[in-house]
Amino acid sequence: REQELEKALSRLGSEFAERHQEVIEALTRGIVNKILHDPMVQLRAQKDIDARNQAMETLQTLFNLEGTAQKV
């Protein structure tokens, strides 16, 4: 998100970026949070620890996040 935000702000020009950076940052953060909300709710609702760990491993693989999460 941050890398894409920086690219977009640089394309918009420094005057626009300085004036609207906070709004654009809030917008991108909101979009990411909205996209991740339901999957995170489902993951947290999983009572079976083994199933939750398996789901977390799958997410790590899908999003190339190896080594970033701890088992529950």
C-alpha positions as CSV (number, residue, x, y, z in Angstrom):
1,R,0.0,0.0,0.0
2,E,2.7,2.5,1.0
3,Q,4.8,1.8,-2.1
4,E,1.8,2.3,-4.4
5,L,0.8,5.4,-2.5
6,E,4.2,6.9,-3.0
7,K,4.1,6.2,-6.7
8,A,0.7,7.8,-7.0
9,L,1.7,10.9,-5.0
10,S,4.8,11.4,-7.1
11,R,2.6,11.2,-10.3
12,L,0.2,13.8,-8.9
13,G,2.9,16.4,-8.4
14,S,4.3,17.9,-5.2
15,E,1.7,20.7,-4.7
16,F,-1.2,18.3,-5.0
17,A,0.5,15.6,-3.0
18,E,1.4,18.0,-0.1
19,R,-2.1,19.4,0.0
20,H,-4.0,16.0,-0.2
21,Q,-1.6,13.4,1.1
22,E,-3.4,12.8,4.4
23,V,-6.7,12.3,2.6
24,I,-5.2,9.9,0.1
25,E,-3.4,8.0,2.9
26,A,-6.7,7.6,4.8
27,L,-8.5,6.5,1.6
28,T,-6.0,3.8,0.8
29,R,-5.9,2.6,4.5
30,G,-9.7,2.4,4.5
31,I,-9.8,0.4,1.2
32,V,-7.2,-2.1,2.6
33,N,-9.1,-2.4,5.9
34,K,-12.4,-3.0,4.1
35,I,-10.9,-5.7,1.9
36,L,-9.3,-7.5,4.8
37,H,-12.2,-7.1,7.3
38,D,-14.3,-10.2,6.4
39,P,-11.3,-12.6,6.0
40,M,-9.9,-11.5,9.3
41,V,-13.2,-11.9,11.1
42,Q,-13.5,-15.4,9.7
43,L,-10.0,-16.3,10.7
44,R,-10.5,-15.0,14.2
45,A,-13.8,-16.9,14.5
46,Q,-12.1,-20.2,13.8
47,K,-12.2,-22.1,17.1
48,D,-10.2,-25.1,15.9
49,I,-6.6,-24.1,16.5
50,D,-5.2,-26.5,14.0
51,A,-7.6,-25.3,11.3
52,R,-6.8,-21.7,12.2
53,N,-3.0,-22.4,11.9
54,Q,-3.6,-24.1,8.5
55,A,-5.5,-21.1,7.3
56,M,-2.8,-18.8,8.4
57,E,-0.2,-21.0,6.6
58,T,-2.2,-20.8,3.5
59,L,-2.5,-17.0,3.7
60,Q,1.3,-16.8,4.3
61,T,1.9,-18.8,1.1
62,L,-0.7,-16.9,-1.0
63,F,0.6,-13.5,0.0
64,N,4.3,-14.5,0.2
65,L,4.5,-13.6,3.9
66,E,6.8,-16.4,5.0
67,G,8.1,-15.9,8.6
68,T,5.8,-13.0,9.4
69,A,3.1,-14.6,11.5
70,Q,3.2,-16.7,14.7
71,K,1.2,-19.8,15.3
72,V,-1.7,-19.4,17.7
